[in-house]
Amino acid sequence: MTVWTFDEVEHRFHEAAATSYRLPAARVAGYVSLWPEIARQSWEGYADERIVLRFPATPTAVDRLAETTQWLQWLSVEQRKLVWARARYVPWREICRAQHCSKPTAWRRWRHALTLIVVQLNGQPPRIVEAITQHGAT
């Protein structure tokens, strides 16, 4: 059985955010052009701003993305937004503005959300709860 740590879960969310960026863009179905693509010269391609070079995501990365996004179901909506924003490296200033709180409060909420995921993955309560129950029993 794998024992998950806070850093591993944090890394998994960063990887999931990067993988989601590498997925193909969603397009509206039904709008197609029957005209052939224009064959451009190599020097003409540099001026085109619409071209976005993305390396495709690997199948294992997509599987890990699906698994990681399922972990978000254990969190509230605010926690989900916070965790995903930090996974995409959104600056704390923008997160604090969206959450209407200070940076230390946002950081504590983020740590708490990831800790909830670690507890769910490991299937055990945190050590503080274990220490209180053991100390209270004696």
C-alpha positions as CSV (number, residue, x, y, z in Angstrom):
1,M,0.0,0.0,0.0
2,T,1.3,3.4,-1.0
3,V,1.6,6.0,1.8
4,W,0.9,9.4,0.3
5,T,2.6,12.5,1.6
6,F,1.7,16.2,1.3
7,D,4.5,16.8,-1.2
8,E,3.5,13.9,-3.4
9,V,-0.1,15.1,-3.6
10,E,1.1,18.7,-4.3
11,H,3.3,17.4,-7.1
12,R,0.5,15.3,-8.5
13,F,-1.7,18.4,-8.8
14,H,1.0,20.4,-10.5
15,E,1.5,17.5,-13.0
16,A,-2.3,17.3,-13.5
17,A,-2.5,21.0,-14.3
18,A,0.4,20.7,-16.8
19,T,-1.3,17.7,-18.4
20,S,-4.6,19.5,-18.7
21,Y,-2.8,22.3,-20.6
22,R,-1.2,19.7,-23.0
23,L,-4.6,18.3,-24.0
24,P,-6.0,19.2,-27.4
25,A,-8.1,22.4,-27.4
26,A,-11.9,21.9,-27.2
27,R,-13.6,22.9,-30.5
28,V,-17.2,23.4,-31.4
29,A,-18.3,20.5,-33.6
30,G,-19.9,21.2,-36.9
31,Y,-17.8,24.1,-38.1
32,V,-15.5,22.8,-40.8
33,S,-13.9,24.3,-43.8
34,L,-13.7,22.4,-47.1
35,W,-10.9,24.6,-48.3
36,P,-7.5,23.0,-48.1
37,E,-5.0,24.4,-45.6
38,I,-2.7,27.0,-47.0
39,A,0.8,25.7,-47.6
40,R,3.0,28.4,-46.0
41,Q,6.7,28.9,-46.3
42,S,8.7,28.4,-43.1
43,W,9.4,32.1,-42.8
44,E,5.7,32.9,-43.0
45,G,4.8,30.7,-40.0
46,Y,6.6,32.9,-37.5
47,A,4.2,35.8,-37.9
48,D,1.1,33.7,-37.3
49,E,-0.1,34.2,-33.7
50,R,-2.7,31.5,-33.9
51,I,-0.2,28.7,-34.0
52,V,0.3,27.2,-30.5
53,L,2.9,24.5,-30.2
54,R,1.8,21.9,-27.6
55,F,3.4,18.6,-27.0
56,P,0.7,16.0,-26.6
57,A,0.1,14.5,-23.2
58,T,1.1,10.9,-22.7
59,P,-1.7,8.3,-22.0
60,T,-0.3,7.6,-18.5
61,A,-0.3,11.3,-17.7
62,V,-3.9,11.5,-18.8
63,D,-4.8,8.6,-16.5
64,R,-3.1,10.3,-13.6
65,L,-4.9,13.5,-14.5
66,A,-8.3,11.6,-14.3
67,E,-7.3,10.1,-11.0
68,T,-6.1,13.4,-9.5
69,T,-9.3,15.2,-10.6
70,Q,-11.4,12.6,-8.8
71,W,-9.6,13.6,-5.6
72,L,-11.2,17.0,-5.8
73,Q,-14.6,15.4,-5.1
74,W,-13.5,15.2,-1.4
75,L,-13.3,19.0,-1.1
76,S,-15.7,21.9,-1.1
77,V,-16.1,24.1,-4.1
78,E,-13.9,26.9,-2.6
79,Q,-11.2,24.3,-1.7
80,R,-11.3,22.9,-5.2
81,K,-10.8,26.3,-6.7
82,L,-7.9,27.1,-4.4
83,V,-6.1,23.8,-4.9
84,W,-6.5,24.0,-8.7
85,A,-5.3,27.6,-8.8
86,R,-2.2,26.7,-6.8
87,A,-1.6,23.7,-9.1
88,R,-1.6,26.2,-12.0
89,Y,0.9,28.4,-10.1
90,V,-1.6,31.3,-9.8
91,P,0.0,34.0,-7.7
92,W,-1.1,34.2,-4.1
93,R,-2.2,37.8,-4.6
94,E,-4.8,36.8,-7.2
95,I,-6.0,33.9,-5.0
96,C,-6.4,36.1,-2.0
97,R,-8.4,38.6,-4.1
98,A,-10.7,35.8,-5.3
99,Q,-11.0,34.2,-1.8
100,H,-11.3,37.5,0.0
101,C,-8.7,36.6,2.6
102,S,-5.1,37.3,3.5
103,K,-2.2,35.3,2.2
104,P,-1.6,33.3,5.5
105,T,-5.2,32.4,5.6
106,A,-5.3,31.3,2.0
107,W,-2.1,29.3,2.6
108,R,-3.6,27.6,5.6
109,R,-6.8,26.7,3.7
110,W,-4.7,25.3,0.8
111,R,-2.6,23.2,3.3
112,H,-5.8,22.0,5.0
113,A,-7.4,21.0,1.6
114,L,-4.3,19.0,0.6
115,T,-4.1,17.4,4.0
116,L,-7.7,16.3,3.7
117,I,-6.8,14.6,0.4
118,V,-3.8,12.9,2.0
119,V,-5.9,11.6,4.8
120,Q,-8.5,10.2,2.4
121,L,-5.8,8.6,0.3
122,N,-4.0,7.0,3.2
123,G,-7.3,6.0,4.9
124,Q,-6.2,7.0,8.4
125,P,-6.8,10.0,10.6
126,P,-3.9,12.5,11.1
127,R,-1.5,12.1,13.9
128,I,-3.1,14.9,16.0
129,V,-6.4,13.0,16.2
130,E,-4.5,9.8,17.1
131,A,-2.5,11.6,19.8
132,I,-5.7,13.1,21.3
133,T,-7.5,9.8,21.5
134,Q,-4.4,8.0,23.0
135,H,-3.8,10.8,25.5
136,G,-7.5,11.0,26.4
137,A,-7.6,7.2,27.0
138,T,-4.9,7.3,29.6
